[in-house]
Amino acid sequence: MVATGAGEVALAVSPAEGGARPRPDSPIAVQARQGTIENVTVSTKGEQVEGALSADRTQWRSRWSLQPATEYTVTATALGGDGKTRTKSSRFKTAAAKKTLGVTFEGPYNKEVVGVGMPIVMKFAREVSDRAAVERAMEVRSSNPVEGAWHWFDGQTMVFRTKNFWPRQTKVSLRAHLSGVAAGKDVYGGKNQTLDFRVGDEHISKASEDKHNLVVKKNGKIVRKIPVSMGKGGVRKYTTTNGMHLTMDKGNPVTMTSEWEGCGPGCAGYYSLTVAHAVRISNSGEYVHSAPWSVGSQGNSNVSHGCINASPSHADWFYNFSQRGDPFEVTGSNRELEPDNGWGYWQMKWQDWVKGSALKQSMRIGPQGGTPMQNSAEGAVAESGQRS
């Protein structure tokens, strides 16, 4: 920053023009001395650059990383104590990325209407070594205020979950400002991603292995009681998992075989069944599906390989009723659902969920975005296979 006379504003812009190409995760910064910043504009063929001005209006800083190999022109104007303005510009191009970090969403889909338990599940194409940098690039907004947190299950899987279920009819958006984020050595985030979805009505189902029934509620009111037959047990693989599941997807029909457990054709105990109206609730092969062959057992005994059998008419109704992300609780079983089995995320206590955040914090999410919660992570609990 060049020295100036009394009352004359001094203005500095970084990255400076004419220097080496800055890394994409280098911020744009403007600083004024002996005056205040009046305006900052950033021109680029890339995405618009967001920034924030300090309370005393002496500093401006870009909020998110910049795009690799992209030209930027920064123009800043400041007002000095002498009543005169000064304008300064800087033109630069960011360094190219040797490797980029791709990402896909397992759920939800863009514009999808989902259940109140719906997580945001992100799968990265490469191992993320700087998980905190990637997590900071996430911006979640909710039309109804909630508390939520990210959790890393491994270096390529990051999941957002709320502390309690989403309020029904909530609009949610994710802005993943990944472009230019330093995710690891010579690896930068690829394209920014946008995801918008809506939480629909509250569908909560509870299946009792002891009572042999499935009670389905919509917005707190029972809408159907369904006689069912669940896992016959005897061995772990034929025992329905206990705890809070989420409906993950559905198919009509779905072919179910024992190959998921390593038992192919010719193996003792091999089976292959095509079933109708199947709603998946785990990655260990559990579905709610039509089972006309077990109607006589539904409501009184458990005879399945682990799935939840219902009559054709009840299964048809449940199939059409279900949204992805609807909570589905199983009680009475001695095999607990693992948190990383499908979307078994609600099996994890909230304080343990928050510990899985790279930043070790939850966020208060609202229409304007998220702010860190000052908490101690205390809160309430709240491989794809197939079975018949």
C-alpha positions as CSV (number, residue, x, y, z in Angstrom):
1,M,0.0,0.0,0.0
2,V,1.6,3.3,-1.2
3,A,2.0,6.1,1.4
4,T,-0.3,9.0,0.9
5,G,-0.8,12.6,2.2
6,A,-3.0,13.5,5.2
7,G,-6.5,12.4,4.6
8,E,-5.8,10.9,1.3
9,V,-7.0,7.3,1.0
10,A,-4.5,4.5,0.2
11,L,-6.0,1.5,-1.6
12,A,-4.6,-1.9,-2.2
13,V,-6.0,-4.8,-4.3
14,S,-4.8,-8.4,-4.1
15,P,-3.9,-10.4,-6.1
16,A,-1.8,-7.6,-7.7
17,E,-1.6,-7.2,-11.5
18,G,1.5,-8.5,-13.1
19,G,2.5,-11.1,-10.6
20,A,2.5,-14.9,-10.8
21,R,-0.8,-16.6,-11.4
22,P,-2.4,-17.0,-8.0
23,R,-3.8,-20.3,-6.8
24,P,-7.6,-20.6,-7.3
25,D,-8.1,-20.7,-3.5
26,S,-6.3,-17.4,-3.1
27,P,-8.9,-14.8,-2.0
28,I,-9.5,-11.4,-3.7
29,A,-8.8,-8.8,-1.0
30,V,-9.2,-5.0,-1.0
31,Q,-7.9,-2.8,1.8
32,A,-8.3,0.9,2.4
33,R,-6.3,3.1,4.8
34,Q,-7.3,6.6,5.8
35,G,-10.7,6.1,4.2
36,T,-13.5,3.6,3.5
37,I,-14.3,1.3,0.6
38,E,-17.3,2.6,-1.4
39,N,-17.5,-0.1,-4.1
40,V,-15.9,-3.3,-5.3
41,T,-16.7,-5.0,-8.6
42,V,-15.2,-8.2,-10.1
43,S,-15.6,-8.8,-13.8
44,T,-15.1,-12.3,-15.2
45,K,-16.5,-14.7,-17.8
46,G,-16.9,-17.2,-15.0
47,E,-19.4,-17.2,-12.2
48,Q,-20.2,-14.0,-10.2
49,V,-17.8,-13.4,-7.3
50,E,-19.4,-12.9,-3.9
51,G,-17.7,-10.9,-1.2
52,A,-18.1,-9.2,2.1
53,L,-17.2,-5.8,3.5
54,S,-16.0,-5.4,7.0
55,A,-18.1,-3.4,9.5
56,D,-15.7,-0.4,9.4
57,R,-15.7,-0.6,5.5
58,T,-11.9,-0.8,5.4
59,Q,-11.6,-4.3,4.0
60,W,-13.4,-6.4,1.4
61,R,-12.8,-10.1,0.8
62,S,-14.2,-12.6,-1.6
63,R,-16.2,-15.3,0.1
64,W,-15.5,-18.5,-2.0
65,S,-12.6,-19.9,-4.0
66,L,-12.0,-18.7,-7.6
67,Q,-12.3,-20.8,-10.7
68,P,-9.0,-22.2,-12.1
69,A,-7.5,-20.8,-15.3
70,T,-10.0,-17.9,-15.3
71,E,-9.4,-14.1,-15.8
72,Y,-10.6,-11.6,-13.3
73,T,-10.7,-7.8,-13.2
74,V,-11.1,-6.2,-9.8
75,T,-12.1,-2.5,-9.6
76,A,-12.3,-0.9,-6.2
77,T,-13.2,2.7,-5.2
78,A,-12.6,4.2,-1.8
79,L,-13.4,7.6,-0.1
80,G,-10.6,9.3,1.8
81,G,-10.8,11.6,4.9
82,D,-10.2,14.5,2.5
83,G,-13.5,13.9,0.7
84,K,-11.8,12.6,-2.4
85,T,-12.3,9.2,-4.0
86,R,-9.6,6.9,-5.5
87,T,-10.1,3.9,-7.8
88,K,-7.7,1.1,-8.3
89,S,-7.9,-2.0,-10.6
90,S,-6.1,-5.3,-10.9
91,R,-6.3,-7.8,-13.7
92,F,-5.1,-11.4,-13.2
93,K,-5.6,-15.0,-14.2
94,T,-5.7,-17.9,-11.8
95,A,-3.5,-20.9,-12.2
96,A,-4.9,-24.0,-13.9
97,A,-5.8,-27.1,-11.9
98,K,-3.7,-30.2,-12.6
99,K,-6.4,-32.4,-11.2
100,T,-10.1,-31.7,-10.5
101,L,-12.5,-33.1,-7.9
102,G,-15.7,-34.5,-9.4
103,V,-18.8,-35.1,-7.3
104,T,-22.2,-36.9,-7.6
105,F,-25.3,-36.8,-5.5
106,E,-26.7,-40.1,-4.3
107,G,-29.6,-38.1,-2.9
108,P,-31.7,-36.1,-3.2
109,Y,-32.1,-35.4,-6.9
110,N,-32.5,-31.9,-8.1
111,K,-36.2,-30.7,-7.8
112,E,-37.1,-33.9,-6.0
113,V,-39.9,-34.0,-3.4
114,V,-38.5,-36.0,-0.5
115,G,-39.3,-37.3,3.0
116,V,-38.6,-35.5,6.3
117,G,-35.6,-37.7,7.0
118,M,-33.8,-37.0,3.8
119,P,-30.0,-36.5,3.9
120,I,-27.8,-34.9,1.4
121,V,-25.3,-37.6,0.3
122,M,-22.3,-36.5,-1.7
123,K,-19.8,-38.9,-3.4
124,F,-16.5,-37.5,-4.5
125,A,-14.5,-39.1,-7.4
126,R,-11.2,-38.7,-5.5
127,E,-10.0,-39.0,-2.0
128,V,-10.4,-35.6,-0.2
129,S,-7.4,-34.9,2.1
130,D,-8.5,-31.4,3.1
131,R,-12.0,-32.2,4.3
132,A,-12.4,-28.9,6.2
133,A,-11.8,-26.9,3.0
134,V,-14.4,-28.8,1.2
135,E,-16.9,-28.6,4.0
136,R,-16.4,-24.8,4.3
137,A,-17.4,-24.6,0.6
138,M,-20.9,-25.9,1.3
139,E,-23.8,-23.5,1.7
140,V,-27.2,-25.0,2.8
141,R,-30.3,-22.9,3.0
142,S,-33.7,-23.9,4.4
143,S,-37.0,-22.1,4.3
144,N,-37.6,-23.3,7.8
145,P,-34.8,-23.0,10.4
146,V,-33.1,-26.3,11.4
147,E,-29.9,-27.4,13.0
148,G,-27.7,-29.6,10.8
149,A,-24.2,-30.9,10.3
150,W,-21.9,-32.6,7.8
151,H,-20.4,-36.0,8.5
152,W,-17.6,-37.8,6.7
153,F,-17.9,-41.6,6.5
154,D,-14.6,-41.8,4.5
155,G,-12.5,-39.6,2.3
156,Q,-15.0,-39.7,-0.5
157,T,-18.4,-39.7,1.2
158,M,-19.8,-36.6,2.9
159,V,-23.4,-36.5,4.3
160,F,-25.6,-33.6,5.6
161,R,-28.2,-34.5,8.2
162,T,-30.4,-32.4,10.4
163,K,-30.6,-32.9,14.2
164,N,-34.3,-33.6,14.0
165,F,-36.4,-34.4,11.0
166,W,-37.0,-31.6,8.5
167,P,-40.3,-29.7,9.0
168,R,-42.7,-30.8,6.3
169,Q,-43.1,-28.5,3.3
170,T,-39.6,-27.1,3.7
171,K,-37.7,-25.8,0.7
172,V,-34.0,-26.6,0.8
173,S,-31.1,-25.6,-1.4
174,L,-27.4,-26.5,-1.5
175,R,-24.8,-24.4,-3.1
176,A,-21.6,-26.3,-3.3
177,H,-18.9,-23.7,-4.0
178,L,-16.3,-26.3,-5.0
179,S,-14.6,-24.6,-8.0
180,G,-11.1,-23.8,-7.0
181,V,-11.2,-25.4,-3.5
182,A,-7.9,-27.1,-2.6
183,A,-9.1,-30.6,-1.8
184,G,-5.6,-32.2,-1.7
185,K,-2.2,-32.0,-3.3
186,D,-2.6,-30.5,-6.8
187,V,-6.3,-31.3,-6.6
188,Y,-8.9,-28.5,-6.9
189,G,-12.7,-28.6,-6.9
190,G,-14.3,-28.8,-10.3
191,K,-17.6,-27.1,-11.2
192,N,-19.8,-25.5,-8.6
193,Q,-22.9,-27.5,-8.0
194,T,-26.5,-26.4,-7.2
195,L,-29.2,-28.6,-5.7
196,D,-32.7,-27.6,-4.9
197,F,-35.3,-29.9,-3.4
198,R,-38.5,-29.8,-1.3
199,V,-39.6,-31.8,1.7
200,G,-43.1,-33.0,1.2
201,D,-45.6,-34.4,3.7
202,E,-44.4,-36.2,6.8
203,H,-44.6,-39.9,6.2
204,I,-43.4,-42.0,9.2
205,S,-43.8,-45.8,9.3
206,K,-43.1,-48.2,12.1
207,A,-42.8,-52.0,11.5
208,S,-43.0,-54.2,14.6
209,E,-41.4,-57.7,14.3
210,D,-43.3,-58.8,17.4
211,K,-46.7,-57.5,16.4
212,H,-46.2,-58.4,12.7
213,N,-47.7,-55.1,11.5
214,L,-46.7,-51.9,9.8
215,V,-48.3,-48.7,11.0
216,V,-48.1,-45.8,8.5
217,K,-48.6,-42.2,9.5
218,K,-49.0,-39.1,7.4
219,N,-48.5,-35.7,9.2
220,G,-49.0,-37.4,12.5
221,K,-52.2,-39.4,11.7
222,I,-52.4,-43.1,11.1
223,V,-53.4,-43.7,7.5
224,R,-53.0,-47.5,7.3
225,K,-52.2,-50.5,9.4
226,I,-50.7,-53.3,7.3
227,P,-50.2,-57.0,8.3
228,V,-46.6,-58.0,7.5
229,S,-44.2,-60.9,7.7
230,M,-40.5,-60.0,8.5
231,G,-37.2,-61.9,8.7
232,K,-37.4,-65.5,9.9
233,G,-34.1,-65.1,11.7
234,G,-32.1,-68.1,12.8
235,V,-29.0,-66.6,11.1
236,R,-28.0,-62.9,10.9
237,K,-28.6,-62.6,7.2
238,Y,-32.2,-63.6,7.5
239,T,-32.9,-61.1,10.4
240,T,-34.5,-57.8,9.5
241,T,-32.3,-54.9,10.8
242,N,-33.7,-53.0,13.8
243,G,-33.8,-49.2,14.1
244,M,-34.5,-46.1,12.0
245,H,-34.2,-46.6,8.3
246,L,-35.1,-44.4,5.4
247,T,-36.8,-45.3,2.2
248,M,-34.1,-45.1,-0.4
249,D,-35.6,-46.0,-3.8
250,K,-38.2,-48.3,-5.3
251,G,-38.7,-50.5,-8.3
252,N,-41.6,-52.4,-9.9
253,P,-40.6,-55.1,-10.5
254,V,-37.3,-56.0,-8.8
255,T,-35.5,-59.3,-9.2
256,M,-34.1,-60.5,-5.9
257,T,-31.4,-63.2,-5.7
258,S,-29.1,-64.7,-3.1
259,E,-26.1,-63.6,-5.1
260,W,-25.7,-60.6,-2.9
261,E,-24.5,-63.0,-0.1
262,G,-22.2,-64.9,-2.4
263,C,-24.7,-67.7,-3.1
264,G,-25.1,-68.1,-6.9
265,P,-26.9,-70.7,-9.1
266,G,-26.0,-74.2,-7.9
267,C,-25.4,-73.0,-4.3
268,A,-27.5,-74.7,-1.6
269,G,-30.1,-72.1,-0.6
270,Y,-29.9,-70.2,-3.9
271,Y,-33.0,-68.2,-4.8
272,S,-34.2,-65.9,-7.5
273,L,-37.5,-64.1,-7.2
274,T,-39.1,-61.2,-9.1
275,V,-41.3,-59.1,-6.8
276,A,-43.6,-56.3,-7.5
277,H,-43.9,-52.9,-5.7
278,A,-40.5,-53.0,-3.9
279,V,-39.4,-50.1,-1.7
280,R,-35.7,-50.4,-0.5
281,I,-34.8,-49.4,3.1
282,S,-31.2,-50.5,3.4
283,N,-28.1,-51.7,1.5
284,S,-28.2,-55.1,3.0
285,G,-31.0,-56.2,0.8
286,E,-34.1,-55.1,2.7
287,Y,-37.3,-54.0,0.9
288,V,-40.9,-53.6,1.7
289,H,-42.5,-55.5,-1.2
290,S,-45.5,-57.6,-2.4
291,A,-45.4,-61.2,-1.3
292,P,-48.5,-63.1,-2.3
293,W,-46.9,-66.4,-1.3
294,S,-46.7,-65.3,2.4
295,V,-50.1,-63.7,2.8
296,G,-51.1,-66.5,5.2
297,S,-48.2,-65.6,7.5
298,Q,-48.6,-61.8,7.3
299,G,-49.9,-60.5,10.6
300,N,-48.9,-63.6,12.6
301,S,-45.4,-65.0,11.8
302,N,-42.1,-64.1,10.3
303,V,-41.0,-66.2,7.3
304,S,-39.0,-63.9,5.0
305,H,-35.3,-63.8,4.2
306,G,-35.2,-60.3,5.9
307,C,-37.5,-58.2,3.8
308,I,-40.9,-56.9,4.9
309,N,-43.6,-58.9,3.1
310,A,-47.0,-57.4,2.5
311,S,-50.0,-58.4,0.4
312,P,-50.2,-57.2,-3.2
313,S,-52.8,-54.5,-2.5
314,H,-51.0,-53.2,0.6
315,A,-47.6,-53.2,-1.2
316,D,-49.1,-51.4,-4.2
317,W,-50.5,-48.7,-1.9
318,F,-47.2,-48.3,0.1
319,Y,-45.2,-48.1,-3.1
320,N,-47.2,-45.2,-4.4
321,F,-47.3,-43.5,-1.0
322,S,-43.5,-43.6,-0.4
323,Q,-41.1,-40.7,-1.0
324,R,-37.3,-41.2,-0.8
325,G,-36.2,-40.2,2.6
326,D,-39.3,-41.2,4.5
327,P,-38.4,-42.5,8.0
328,F,-39.1,-46.2,8.4
329,E,-38.5,-47.6,11.9
330,V,-38.2,-51.4,12.6
331,T,-38.7,-52.6,16.2
332,G,-38.3,-56.0,17.9
333,S,-35.3,-57.3,16.0
334,N,-32.0,-58.3,17.6
335,R,-29.9,-57.1,14.6
336,E,-29.2,-53.4,14.8
337,L,-29.0,-51.4,11.6
338,E,-25.5,-49.9,11.1
339,P,-25.4,-46.1,10.4
340,D,-23.5,-46.7,7.2
341,N,-25.9,-49.4,5.9
342,G,-27.8,-47.6,3.2
343,W,-29.1,-44.4,4.8
344,G,-29.0,-45.6,8.4
345,Y,-27.8,-42.2,9.4
346,W,-30.5,-41.6,12.0
347,Q,-29.0,-44.5,14.0
348,M,-26.1,-42.3,15.1
349,K,-26.4,-40.1,18.1
350,W,-26.3,-36.4,17.3
351,Q,-23.1,-35.7,19.3
352,D,-21.4,-38.5,17.4
353,W,-22.7,-37.3,14.1
354,V,-21.2,-33.8,14.7
355,K,-17.9,-35.3,15.7
356,G,-17.7,-36.6,12.1
357,S,-17.7,-33.1,10.8
358,A,-14.2,-31.9,9.7
359,L,-15.0,-28.6,11.4
360,K,-16.4,-30.4,14.5
361,Q,-19.5,-28.2,14.5
362,S,-23.2,-28.0,13.6
363,M,-24.8,-25.2,11.7
364,R,-28.0,-23.2,12.3
365,I,-29.6,-23.3,8.8
366,G,-32.1,-20.8,7.6
367,P,-33.3,-18.9,4.5
368,Q,-30.0,-16.9,4.4
369,G,-27.7,-19.8,4.9
370,G,-25.9,-21.3,7.9
371,T,-24.1,-20.0,11.0
372,P,-22.0,-22.1,13.3
373,M,-23.7,-23.3,16.5
374,Q,-21.8,-22.7,19.8
375,N,-22.5,-26.2,21.1
376,S,-20.8,-29.2,22.6
377,A,-22.4,-31.6,20.1
378,E,-25.1,-32.6,22.5
379,G,-28.4,-33.7,21.1
380,A,-31.1,-36.3,20.8
381,V,-30.9,-39.7,19.1
382,A,-33.2,-39.5,17.1
383,E,-23.0,-52.7,-0.4
384,S,-26.3,-53.0,-2.2
385,G,-28.0,-56.4,-1.8
386,Q,-31.4,-57.9,-2.2
387,R,-33.5,-60.3,-0.2
388,S,-36.9,-61.8,-0.6
